[in-house]
Amino acid sequence: MRAIWLVALLVALAACGTAPAATAPATRYQADATVLADARHGPQLCAGVLESLPPQCGGPDIVGWDWNAVEHSHRRGTRWGEYRVVGTWDGERLTLTDPARPAEPHDAPRDQTYFTTPCPTPAGGRRTVDPAKATQEAMTAAIARAEQLPGYAGSWLDQSYLEEIDGYDSDDPRSAERHANDPERLVLNLRFTGDPAAHEPAIRELWGGALCLSRAEHTAAELRTVQEKVRQEITGAYSVSADERAGHVRVGVWVATSELQRQVDATYGKGLVVLDGFLKPVGS
């Protein structure tokens, strides 16, 4: 299978008669991100940062960067900072069109320790059916068995009961240690292709806590296979991960255009590989 190249396509508009050709204005992109330069490379845009001192990261070069124009940290030959950057993208580099400024403040995504359950809530709520089998050991054994059953597609824990606990703080490790991962209150979610209910007897032999069995389009093994293909075939991706809950492979790219997503859909199947652009069009 031929590689998918993550490059911008420049479309020229043909001129009519002797009139000069019209060109569409280049799309401008923006991001709030770390910019870093060290002894190995000049200013680069970073999607992820190794938290050392000085930090380390790498990404596409930034054209037009001026460290003298921005406040930044400096240590042992490394310069870095958090900025809002705006510029045009040529498939390999970001060329600034606006002066860099401090990154926009925004709330960090909540580090939730639970995911939702797709099964309808039964009358009377979700209950433990056998407390003797609602233990950490039983849950671990049930997940291990599920992974060996035909059509296994993924597993996760729904700990939404934490929202009902007064004083629970997801940012406090001590609070999480006291309240999270309670096998008598969480919901074990297991996903399979085919008929999920066919696997309930095998799971209930081991697990007595709340349980949701739901259907998936692709097995976990299929997602991992696609994940490895994407690593080899999509040039320029900075991250690739299989999302078992969502049932697709998510790919981090610097710019995700609708044209590129259509090309990926045609190659892997619609919705199986989802592109996540780091740089967003200005105004989007």
C-alpha positions in Angstrom: 0.0 0.0 0.0 1.4 3.3 -1.0 2.3 5.8 1.7 0.1 8.7 2.5 2.0 11.9 2.4 0.9 14.7 4.7 1.5 17.6 2.4 -0.5 20.7 1.6 -1.9 20.8 -1.9 -1.6 24.1 -3.6 -4.3 24.7 -6.2 -3.7 27.2 -8.9 -6.8 28.9 -10.5 -6.4 29.1 -14.3 -6.5 32.5 -15.8 -9.1 33.5 -18.3 -7.8 35.3 -21.5 -5.1 37.8 -20.6 -6.4 38.4 -17.1 -3.8 37.7 -14.4 -4.3 34.4 -12.5 -6.0 34.6 -9.2 -4.6 32.8 -6.2 -6.4 31.8 -3.1 -5.0 33.2 0.1 -3.0 30.7 2.1 -4.8 29.3 5.1 -3.4 30.4 8.4 -3.1 28.0 11.3 -2.7 28.6 15.0 -1.8 26.7 18.2 -0.9 27.2 21.8 2.2 25.2 22.2 5.8 24.9 23.4 8.5 26.4 21.2 12.0 25.1 21.8 15.5 25.4 20.4 18.6 23.7 21.5 22.1 22.8 20.3 20.6 20.3 17.9 18.0 22.3 16.2 16.5 25.8 15.9 13.0 26.9 17.0 10.6 24.0 16.6 6.9 23.4 17.5 6.3 20.7 20.1 3.3 18.5 20.5 4.8 16.8 23.5 7.6 17.8 25.9 10.0 15.6 27.9 9.9 17.2 31.4 13.7 17.3 32.0 15.7 20.4 32.8 16.1 21.7 30.3 13.1 20.2 28.6 13.4 18.3 25.4 11.1 18.1 22.4 11.1 18.3 18.6 8.8 19.0 15.7 8.5 21.1 12.6 10.7 24.1 12.2 9.2 27.6 12.7 10.3 30.2 10.1 10.6 33.8 11.3 11.0 33.1 15.0 12.9 35.7 17.1 13.8 34.9 20.7 14.6 38.5 21.3 11.0 39.4 20.7 9.5 37.0 23.3 10.1 36.2 27.0 11.5 32.8 27.4 13.4 30.4 29.6 17.1 29.6 29.0 19.2 26.9 30.4 22.4 25.2 29.1 22.0 26.3 25.6 18.2 25.6 25.4 15.5 28.2 25.0 11.8 27.5 25.4 8.5 28.9 26.2 4.7 28.6 25.8 3.2 30.7 23.0 0.3 31.3 20.7 1.7 30.9 17.2 0.0 31.8 14.0 1.3 31.1 10.5 1.1 29.2 7.2 1.9 25.6 6.7 3.8 24.1 3.7 3.6 20.5 4.8 6.9 20.6 6.7 7.3 24.1 8.3 5.2 26.7 10.0 6.0 30.2 8.7 4.9 32.9 11.1 2.5 35.5 9.8 1.8 37.2 13.2 4.1 38.0 16.1 4.2 35.3 18.7 2.5 36.1 22.0 2.0 34.2 25.3 -0.2 31.1 25.0 -3.9 31.7 25.7 -4.9 30.6 29.2 -7.2 27.6 29.1 -8.5 25.0 31.6 -6.6 21.8 31.4 -8.8 18.8 30.6 -10.0 17.1 33.7 -8.1 13.9 34.5 -11.1 11.7 34.9 -10.6 8.3 36.4 -13.8 6.9 34.8 -15.5 6.5 31.4 -19.2 6.3 30.7 -21.1 3.1 30.3 -23.1 2.6 27.1 -25.6 0.0 28.6 -29.0 1.3 29.8 -29.2 1.7 33.5 -31.4 -1.1 34.9 -34.4 -0.4 37.1 -33.0 0.2 40.6 -29.6 1.1 39.3 -26.5 -0.9 38.7 -25.8 -3.4 41.5 -23.3 -6.0 42.6 -24.7 -9.4 42.1 -22.1 -11.4 44.1 -20.0 -9.4 46.6 -17.6 -12.3 47.0 -16.6 -11.9 43.4 -16.6 -8.0 43.4 -12.9 -7.7 44.2 -9.8 -6.4 42.5 -8.5 -9.9 41.9 -11.9 -11.0 40.4 -11.9 -8.0 38.1 -8.4 -8.6 36.9 -9.2 -12.2 36.2 -12.4 -11.3 34.3 -10.6 -8.9 32.1 -7.9 -11.5 31.4 -10.6 -14.0 30.4 -12.4 -11.5 28.2 -9.2 -10.8 26.3 -9.1 -14.5 25.4 -12.7 -14.7 24.2 -13.6 -14.5 20.5 -14.3 -10.9 19.3 -12.8 -9.2 22.3 -12.7 -5.4 21.5 -11.8 -3.6 24.7 -12.3 -3.0 28.4 -12.6 0.0 30.7 -13.9 1.0 34.1 -16.8 3.4 34.7 -16.2 5.1 38.0 -18.9 7.8 37.7 -19.9 7.0 41.3 -17.0 9.3 42.3 -19.2 12.3 41.3 -21.6 11.4 44.1 -18.9 11.4 46.8 -18.8 14.7 48.8 -15.3 16.1 48.8 -13.9 13.9 46.1 -11.1 15.7 44.3 -9.8 14.1 41.1 -6.6 16.2 41.3 -5.8 15.0 44.8 -3.9 11.6 44.8 -5.0 11.0 48.4 -8.6 11.5 47.5 -8.3 9.1 44.5 -6.5 6.5 46.7 -9.4 6.6 49.2 -12.3 6.4 46.8 -11.3 5.3 43.3 -11.3 1.7 42.0 -13.9 0.4 44.4 -14.9 -2.9 42.7 -18.3 -2.9 44.5 -19.3 0.4 43.0 -17.6 0.7 39.6 -18.9 -0.8 36.4 -16.7 -3.2 34.4 -17.2 -2.5 30.7 -16.3 -5.2 28.2 -16.8 -4.8 24.4 -17.0 -7.6 21.8 -17.9 -7.9 18.1 -20.9 -10.1 17.4 -23.3 -10.8 20.2 -21.7 -9.5 23.5 -24.4 -11.2 25.6 -23.0 -14.6 24.5 -20.0 -14.0 26.7 -21.8 -13.1 29.9 -21.7 -16.6 31.4 -18.0 -16.9 31.1 -17.4 -13.5 32.6 -19.9 -14.0 35.5 -18.0 -17.1 36.5 -15.3 -14.7 37.7 -16.9 -11.3 38.2 -19.8 -10.4 40.5 -19.8 -6.6 40.3 -21.7 -4.3 37.9 -21.1 -5.3 34.3 -21.8 -3.9 30.9 -21.3 -5.9 27.7 -21.5 -3.8 24.5 -21.0 -4.4 20.8 -18.0 -3.1 18.7 -17.4 -3.1 15.0 -13.7 -4.0 15.3 -11.8 -6.3 17.6 -8.9 -5.0 19.7 -6.5 -7.1 17.6 -7.9 -5.5 14.4 -7.3 -2.0 15.8 -3.7 -2.9 16.8 -3.1 -4.2 13.3 -4.4 -0.9 11.7 -2.3 1.0 14.3 0.9 -0.6 13.1 0.0 -0.1 9.4 -0.7 3.5 10.1 2.7 3.9 11.8 4.4 2.6 8.7 2.2 4.2 6.0 1.3 7.7 7.2 4.4 9.9 6.9 4.5 12.8 9.3 2.3 11.5 12.1 3.6 12.4 15.5 1.3 10.1 17.5 -0.7 6.9 16.7 -3.0 5.2 19.2 -5.8 2.6 19.2 -8.9 3.8 21.0 -10.8 0.7 22.0 -13.7 2.6 23.5 -14.2 4.7 20.4 -13.4 1.8 18.1 -10.9 3.6 15.9 -7.3 4.5 15.5 -6.4 8.2 16.3 -3.5 9.8 14.5 -1.9 13.1 15.6 -0.8 15.1 12.6 0.3 18.7 12.4 -2.5 19.7 10.0 -5.6 17.7 9.4 -7.5 18.8 6.3 -10.8 17.4 5.0 -9.0 16.3 1.9 -6.5 14.3 3.9 -9.2 12.7 6.0 -11.0 11.6 2.8 -7.8 10.1 1.5 -7.3 8.2 4.8 -11.0 7.0 4.7 -10.5 5.7 1.2 -7.4 3.8 2.3 -8.5 2.3 5.6 -12.3 2.6 5.6 -14.5 5.4 6.7 -14.2 6.3 10.4 -11.6 3.7 11.2 -8.7 6.1 11.3 -9.4 9.6 12.7 -7.0 12.5 12.2 -6.4 15.0 15.0 -4.7 18.2 13.8 -2.4 20.0 16.2 -2.5 23.2 14.2 -6.1 24.6 13.8 -7.3 27.0 11.1 -7.5 30.5 12.4 -11.1 31.3 13.3 -12.2 27.7 13.6 
